[in-house]
Amino acid sequence: MRLSILSLFLCYVISGVSQSNGIPPIISKLYYTPGSVIVFSYKENNLIELPDLPKNFKYSGQELVKNNKGLFLNPLGSGRLYQLTEKEGEYNWSRIDSTVYFGYNFNSLFFSMDSTFYSFGGEGFFNLNGTLRIFNTQSKEWDAANLSRTMLWVSISRLFHAFDTSGKNLFVESLPRHQDLQLKENFIADLENQLWRLDIQTGIWHELGKITEKESVPFAQTPFGMLVNFNRIIDVKNNKVYQLSKPLQRKIITALGTSSKPNELAFSFCIDSTLYLGGTDNYIDSVTISKADLIEQKTPFYVPIEPANPLGEREIMIGSIILLSLACVFLFVKNKKKGTSQPVAIVGGMQDNISLENDKRETQVTFRSGKLMELLNEREKLLLEFIYKHSLDERLTTIEEINKVIGASQRSAEVQKRLRSDLIGSINDKLEIVSDSKFNVIEKQRSEFDKRSFEYFIHPEQMELTEKVLGKKAN
């Protein structure tokens, strides 16, 4: 009886030593791979046993980072940082931080660039956050970086993200929520499906555009871009989408197991162009991705935001128009005194002969050059003609209709307002120098249905000028 108990005890001890000294094949592959590898983790339960980790972090999830300094683990929400070490065949996770504060960054993103550790976003204490935290190697604690704005992000939302390690950029799909989770109205429509780029070195967020894909969950950073949903690759820097070939998709599905017996996927990553999949048991598999397996799609990953006019460009244009207007007025007055009816007007670098016929009531303007149509660019002509057609039908043009014509329907209210103002202001400024009316070509009035909003129309005195600019009548 004593012998049996002793045998069972020895088996238990041997088993315990084997588990503590050994590491899963997928972890071994990471540990012995030189350089940096971007690792993706999937299980929320405690993947790797850490004896000193408090029980309340057992199911908070873990993230791995492999860089030039080794393999590191971050139990999410704890702020702790562990490094895997090996001595005489024994592997141990040793804590290397001195973190005091915790509980604020569950479901955060843990990554490394140039051997510097970063933690981004997360949630805790009934709040979401968009903080970028940097591990301070001197204090062994986390410091918050100064960013240009707050961009909320959590891993459980299945949002897209990607890394540009060479340029030190982080790409994320913004979480369209307010920071306070207790708000009844928590959704922010303007941030839905928006792609942003964070310059890690400057801390400045840049809005790139609206994502066209419905859901793109990342699984590995390949040399060709980010592998999402195990069936597509997103090349964010070049704004391209590639579908994986059917044979390659079947290989990946086979590596993940069958529907009746799926493999317990815990980690995935790419080394060169080889995709590795593995779990905390003995499960490990790999699939090679070649450029021949990538089928480029016609639709880009996101619709870029049109760049705003450079600072000062509009001011320069208005100044030029004012000077040209003064020149035209001077020539008009000079020729009027001489009794001449054909002054020369210089417009945007062009000379248009303008015949002025005076009568008792007003001065009529007759244009003899087809170059008048070149005053406006194509976008301005499109908007002017749109409002002109509505004015012919004796109807007003709404803000929503203008937003649609100028391609601003999906933009924020602030961007829409700026684009409308710039275009309408530019049209009125350009045509003011060839107009004899005290009214703008495009005027506005408050909507009868919503006094906070405006509706637009071509002023009746400016209809003839508008027709000439649009080439609706022979000049």
Buried (B, 14 or more C-beta within 10 A) or exposed (E): EEEEEEEEEEEEEEEEEEEEEEBBBBBBBBBEBEEBBBBBBEBBEBBBEBEEBEEEBEEBBBBBBBBEEBBBBBBBBBBBBBBBBBEEEEBBBEBBBEBEEBBBBBBBBBBBBEEBBBBBBBBBEEBBBBBBBBBBEEEEBBEEEEBEEEBBBBBEBEBBBBBBBEEBBBBBBBBBBBBEEEEEEEEBEEBBBBBBBBBBEEEEBBBBBBBBBEEBBBBBBBEBBBBBEBBBBBBBBEBBBBBBBEEBBEBBBEBBBEEEEEBEBBBBBBBEBEBBBBBBEEBBBBBEBEEEBBEEBEEBBBBEBEEEEEEEEBEEBEEEBEEBBEBBEEBBEEBBEEEEEEBEBBBBEEEBEBEBEEEEEEEEBEBEBEBBBBBBEEBBBBBBBBBBEBBEEEEBBBBEBBBEBBEBEBBBEEBBBBBBEBBBBBBBBBBBBBBEBEEBBBBBEEBEEEEEEBBBBBBEBBBBBBBBBBEEEEB
